C-alpha cells in the first residue's frame, strides 16, 4: 500500500472517497448514472459507458454524441487501449481548403476553427459500443437509461458548466443548429436553470437498440450527413459507414518504481511519457514539492517533450519516427542534459534515432478499472448541431496541418493530431491508478504534474488534484494558477520563464479524476478524487 501523506495543504472543499466500487466524473449526475449500473450488477465498463452517455447531456459544453473518445481498460489481467477518434471525410485535402478559404502569406491553405469544415467523423458512440462488446455485462440499451431520463426531464445547470456555456455563445450562436439547441430563451441557461434536451432522448434509444450503429448507418447518420451537406460540407454516408474504432496496445514509460501508460499517437499522451523519462534523470524528491527549483525542472522537461510532440506526432501511418524511437532511453537522457537548473531555455525539436473534454474513471470490486475520456473540443466543438437529434459535432479537424510537408497534413480518412488522453499507472505489472486531466494542451502536463506529486512527494490523490498547476502554451510561454505561491511565481520569472495570461475560459487549468487502488487485495478497495475546478464528484459503495 502506498504510504501517502493524507493531509491536503491546498484550499479545497473536496475530500478523497474510499470504496470498493467507485466512479469519478466532472458532474455528480454522471457519476451517479455510473453507480446505478454497478448497483444493478454491472461492472466498471458498464458504469463508464452510462456516465459517458449521461454527461453528453449535462455537460454539453465539453462533449456530445458527435465527439471522440479514448479508453484504457484493466480487464483483470492486462491493459487494453481503445482509439475511438474519428477520421476526416475522404474529400478533404489541402486543395479543398485552399479553394474554399484561400491561402495565407506563407502560401498555405487557411482553415476554419468552427463550422462544418472542422468536423471529423464522430467516434464516441462507436467507442461505447466497442467497449461494451468486449467487456460489458449489462444489456447495452440499459446503459442508455439514465441519459434518456436526463434528456427528457432535464437538469439544473451547475455553476462551472453555466460559466463555460455562456462564454461560448458569442462565437457559436450563428453556427447551424446551435442557437435552436443550446440557447433556449435566446441565451445560455443561468445557474440553477433547468435545461431539457428531449431531442437527444430518441437518438439515445436508437443508439441503445442498434448498439450504436444508428449513428453510422441509420436514421441519425442520414440526418448528420444531410445537415452537414446542406451547409457546404463534403462528408458522405460512406465516411460514416466505413469508420471503425481501433483497439491498440498502450505505450508505456517507467518512472521511478511505476509505469505510466498512454494511448499511442495520434494522441499527445506520448509527451507525458517523454517528460517523465526526462524527469527520471533528476532527484526531484530532494527538492521541496512546491519550490521554484522543482517546478522549473518539470516545466523544462515538458517543454522538451512538447517540442517533439508538435514536430512528430500525427496519425501513426504518416509519422516519420516511431513512438519507441521517441521514448528511447538514450535519447531522453540526451534531452535531459539540455536542462539548465537555473535558467529557462527555448528548446527546439530533437532528432530521435530512426529505424472539451470530459474525463471519467470507474473501478469495481472485481478489479476492473477503466480510464475514459471523450470530447467535442474547444467548448461545443464545431458549434454545429443536427436538428431533431441532439447530436452536437466536434471540430477535431482543426488538429490537422495545412503544410504539405507536415506528417500531420490533412488528407482523406486520416486521424488528426488529438489532445484527449486517458492515463493509467501500474507497478510491477499490477494496476495502480486510472486517471486523466481534461482540458486541451494541459492534459499531458496535468498527467506529469499529478504523477510527480503522488510518486515523488507522496501527496494523496485529492491533494495532488487540488494543487496549483502551471500550463505551457504552444509558444512556450507559461500560465500559472492564481493559487500558486507568489514566491514560486516570482522565482520562475527570475529564471526567465515568460508568464502570459491566456484568455481561455473553457480549458483553463484542466480538471482531473483519479482512482488509486489501495493494494493488490480488491477487498481493500480504492481511493478516488474529483477535481474542484469542475462541478464533479467521486461516488462509491
C-alpha positions, 0 to 999 in steps of 0.5 A: 500500500502506498504510504501517502501523506493524507493531509491536503495543504491546498484550499479545497472543499473536496475530500478523497472517497474510499470504496470498493466500487467507485466512479469519478466524473466532472458532474455528480449526475454522471457519476451517479448514472455510473453507480446505478449500473454497478448497483444493478450488477454491472461492472466498471465498463458498464458504469463508464459507458452510462456516465459517458452517455449521461454527461453528453447531456449535462455537460454539453459544453465539453462533449456530445454524441458527435465527439471522440473518445479514448479508453484504457481498460484493466480487464483483470489481467492486462491493459487494453487501449481503445482509439475511438477518434474519428477520421476526416471525410475522404474529400478533404485535402489541402486543395479543398481548403485552399479553394474554399478559404484561400491561402495565407502569406506563407502560401498555405491553405487557411482553415476554419476553427468552427463550422462544418469544415472542422468536423471529423467523423464522430467516434464516441458512440462507436467507442461505447459500443466497442467497449461494451462488446468486449467487456460489458455485462449489462444489456447495452440499451440499459446503459442508455437509461439514465441519459434518456431520463436526463434528456427528457426531464432535464437538469439544473445547470451547475455553476462551472458548466453555466460559466463555460456555456455562456462564454461560448455563445458569442462565437457559436450562436450563428453556427447551424443548429446551435442557437435552436439547441443550446440557447433556449430563451435566446441565451445560455441557461443561468445557474440553477436553470433547468435545461431539457434536451428531449431531442437527444432522448430518441437518438439515445434509444436508437443508439441503445437498440442498434448498439450504436450503429444508428449513428453510422448507418441509420436514421441519425447518420442520414440526418448528420450527413444531410445537415452537414451537406446542406451547409457546404460540407463534403462528408458522405454516408460512406465516411460514416459507414466505413469508420471503425474504432481501433483497439491498440496496445498502450505505450508505456514509460517507467518512472521511478518504481511505476509505469505510466501508460498512454494511448499511442499517437495520434494522441499527445499522451506520448509527451507525458511519457517523454517528460517523465523519462526526462524527469527520471534523470533528476532527484526531484524528491530532494527538492521541496514539492512546491519550490521554484527549483522543482517546478522549473525542472518539470516545466523544462522537461515538458517543454522538451517533450512538447517540442517533439510532440508538435514536430512528430506526432500525427496519425501513426501511418504518416509519422516519420519516427516511431513512438519507441524511437521517441521514448528511447532511453538514450535519447531522453537522457540526451534531452535531459542534459539540455536542462539548465537548473537555473535558467529557462531555455527555448528548446527546439525539436530533437532528432530521435534515432530512426529505424472539451473534454470530459474525463471519467474513471470507474473501478469495481470490486472485481478489479476492473478499472477503466480510464475514459475520456471523450470530447467535442473540443474547444467548448461545443466543438464545431458549434454545429448541431443536427436538428431533431437529434441532439447530436452536437459535432466536434471540430477535431479537424482543426488538429490537422496541418495545412503544410504539405510537408507536415506528417500531420497534413490533412488528407482523406480518412486520416486521424488528426493530431488529438489532445484527449488522453486517458492515463493509467499507472501500474507497478510491477505489472499490477494496476495502480491508478486510472486517471486523466486531466481534461482540458486541451494542451494541459492534459499531458502536463496535468498527467506529469504534474499529478504523477510527480506529486503522488510518486515523488512527494507522496501527496494523496490523490485529492491533494495532488488534484487540488494543487496549483498547476502551471500550463505551457502554451504552444509558444512556450510561454507559461500560465500559472494558477492564481493559487500558486505561491507568489514566491514560486511565481516570482522565482520562475520569472527570475529564471526567465520563464515568460508568464502570459495570461491566456484568455481561455475560459473553457480549458483553463487549468484542466480538471482531473479524476483519479482512482488509486487502488489501495493494494493488490487485495480488491477487498481493500478497495480504492481511493478516488478524487474529483477535481474542484475546478469542475462541478464533479464528484467521486461516488462509491459503495 
